[in-house]
Amino acid sequence: MDFAKRLPENKPFSKIHFRTNAYQCKSLTVSKPKQTTLKIKHLFLLKDLVAECIVLGIEIDVYLTFQGDQLTRHIFVLKADTTGLGSVRFSAAEVVLEVIDYLVKLNPEIYYEKASFKEKDAPAANPEEKDASKSSPSTLSGCSESEYAIVNDLLALSKKLEQDPGFLRKTRVYLQSLSMSERKEFPLHRPSWFNNKISLFTRAADSYIFPESKKNAGKHVATGNQLFGWWMALLSKTVDSSWVCKADIPGSDARSVERFLPSLPNWSRGNIYVTENENYAIRSIPLFPDDPKGRFLEHLIVENRYKGMTTTRYWDELAFRQEFRLGNLVGIIGCTDTKKNMGGITEDPSTIITTRKQYRKIHDLIKGEDYTKKDDIVKMCRTGMNELVARLGLDLVDVSVIGSRKPSRLTSGEASTAVVTNLTGLVKKRKK
C-alpha cells in the first residue's frame, strides 16, 4: 500500500495493519450445494507522528466463499472513523480508497496460509494414524499392555514410529500445524478463477470506532446525505467500468436516490443481490455483522416467514423497517466485477498477522479508550499498544510514511459540518 501519495506533502504519518488468519465461518447465504466460507478481519490504523495519535481507523471483513471451481471474495466495509486529534488535515477518502484498492488487487490465495477449518473440513486423518492406535503394544520390546488406554495408544504410536520414522509427518495434527504452502493438499478444491464483491451500508453516527471522538474540535460528523454521497464518490474512483455498481436507499423514491449516483454508466439504482433470476432472499441476501438488511432477514427467520420470501418482496418490505424510517438516511451500496483468473498482488510485508483471540484483544484496546483524553491516546500509542502486542507474542510493525500529495482545495480528511437537510422527501409512507 502506497499511503505516501495519499497524504499531505512532507507531513509525517505511520500506518499499522492487523489481520487475522483466515478461519471458517458460517456461509453468508444458505445455498445448495453447501458452500464453505472463510473470513479474514482487517484493521488499518493511521497515526499522525507530530500529534502522536491515531487519526484514522478502518475495519474491513473479507469473506472467501468456495463453491466448485468458483471463488467469490466479498469485501465488507464494516467501519471507517476519524479521531479529530491530528495536527494536520488530510483526505480520509484518499486513505480509505488506497486500502480498498489494495484489498481488491490482493491475490486471494495468500489467505490460504494457515487457514483454519472446522473439524469436518480439516485435513482428514491418515488411515495409518487410525491403524496405529489399534495396534497391540504387547509386541514392543520390553513393553506390555497397560491398564490405561492412553498409555496403550502412545505405545502403539511409538511402535509405528519405529517402523516408519516419517509417520509423524502424515498425522492430522502435524498437517494442521503446517502452512498451506507446506501442506501437500488444501482441504478444499482450489478454484482457478474468482470474482470480487464490495458491500457496505451507510448510516451517520457520532463515532464508529473511536468512542467520544465526536467531542473533539478537529472531527466533523457527516450527515446521512453527505455520507452516502461520500462513499459512492470514493468507490467510483476505486473500481473501473468493468464493475457493476448499485446503490439504494430503502424507502425512498427513484429520483431521490439517483441524485446521489455518480455520472457513470456502470452505476445505477438498485442492489447487487436482486437479479433478473428471481430467488429466495435467504439464498441471495448475505448476512453481515451489524447490517440492517441482515437483521431483517434474521427477523424473518425467527418469525418463520423466510421460506416464501423472494428477493424482490424482501427488498420491498425492507423499506418499511423502522431503522430505515427514523429520518437518518441509511444507504446500501454494492459493487461486483467480472470473473478473472486466480492471481493478484502479493501481501504487504508489514502486515501483522494474528489469531482471532489476539486480534480481539488489540481491537478491545483501541476501542476501550476515551478519545477526548488526548494524553491517554498518546500514551497508548507510545507504549500501551507496544506492550500489548509484545505480550501477545507479536511484533508491532509501525511503518513511517512521509506524505507526497500536493496541496489542493480538497485537503480535509473529514466531511465538513453541514446543516442536516430535511429527509422527509426520501421516506416512503406505507399505503393505508
Residue, then its C-alpha position, 0 to 999 in steps of 0.5 A: m500500500d502506497f499511503a505516501k501519495r495519499l497524504p499531505e506533502n512532507k507531513p509525517f504519518s505511520k500506518i499499522h495493519f492487523r489481520t487475522n488468519a483466515y478461519q471458517c465461518k458460517s456461509l453468508t447465504v444458505s445455498k445448495p450445494k453447501q458452500t464453505t466460507l472463510k473470513i479474514k478481519h482487517l484493521f488499518l490504523l493511521k497515526d499522525l507522528v507530530a500529534e502522536c495519535i491515531v487519526l484514522g481507523i478502518e475495519i474491513d471483513v473479507y469473506l472467501t466463499f468456495q463453491g466448485d471451481q468458483l471463488t467469490r471474495h466479498i469485501f465488507v466495509l464494516k467501519a471507517d472513523t476519524t479521531g479529530l486529534g491530528s495536527v494536520r488535515f488530510s483526505a480520509a477518502e484518499v486513505v480509505l480508497e488506497v486500502i480498498d484498492y489494495l484489498v481488491k488487487l490482493n491475490p486471494e490465495i495468500y489467505y490460504e496460509k494457515a487457514s483454519f477449518k472446522e473439524k469436518d473440513a480439516p485435513a482428514a486423518n491418515p488411515e495409518e494414524k487410525d491403524a496405529s492406535k489399534s495396534s497391540p503394544s504387547t509386541l514392543s520390546g520390553c513393553s506390555e499392555s497397560e491398564y490405561a488406554i492412553v498409555n496403550d495408544l502412545l505405545a502403539l504410536s511409538k511402535k509405528l514410529e519405529q517402523d516408519p520414522g516419517f509417520l509423524r509427518k502424515t498425522r492430522v495434527y502435524l498437517q494442521s500445524l503446517s502452512m498451506s504452502e507446506r501442506k501437500e493438499f488444501p482441504l478444499h478444491r482450489p478454484s482457478w478463477f474468482n470474482n470480487k464483491i464490495s458491500l457496505f451500508t451507510r448510516a451517520a453516527d457520532s463515532y464508529i470506532f473511536p468512542e467520544s471522538k465526536k467531542n473533539a474540535g478537529k472531527h466533523v460528523a457527516t450527515g446521512n446525505q453527505l455520507f452516502g454521497w461520500w462513499m459512492a464518490l470514493l468507490s467510483k474512483t476505486v473500481d473501473s467500468s468493468w464493475v457493476c455498481k448499485a446503490d439504494i436507499p430503502g424507502s425512498d423514491a427513484r429520483s431521490v436516490e439517483r441524485f446521489l449516483p455518480s455520472l457513470p454508466n456502470w452505476s445505477r439504482g438498485n442492489i447487487y443481490v436482486t437479479e433478473n433470476e428471481n430467488y429466495a432472499i435467504r439464498s441471495i441476501p448475505l448476512f453481515p455483522d451489524d447490517p440492517k438488511g441482515r437483521f431483517l432477514e434474521h427477523l424473518i427467520v425467527e418469525n418463520r416467514y423466510k421460506g416464501m420470501t423472494t428477493t424482490r418482496y424482501w427488498d420491498e418490505l425492507a423499506f418499511r423497517q423502522e431503522f430505515r424510517l427514523g429520518n437518518l438516511v441509511g444507504i446500501i451500496g454494492c459493487t461486483d466485477t467480472k470473473k478473472n483468473m486466480g492471481g493478484i498482488t502479493e501481501d504487504p510485508s508489514t502486515i501483522i498477522t494474528t489469531r482471532k483471540q489476539y486480534r480481539k484483544i488489540h481491537d478491545l484496546i483501541k476501542g476501550e479508550d476515551y478519545t477526548k483524553k488526548d494524553d491517554i491516546v498518546k500514551m497508548c500509542r507510545t507504549g500501551m499498544n507496544e506492550l500489548v502486542a509484545r505480550l501477545g507474542l507479536d511484533l508491532v510493525d509501525v511503518s513511517v510514511i512521509g506524505s507526497r500529495k500536493p496541496s489542493r482545495l480538497t485537503s480535509g480528511e473529514a466531511s465538513t459540518a453541514v446543516v442536516t437537510n430535511l429527509t422527509g422527501l426520501v421516506k416512503k409512507r406505507k399505503k393505508 
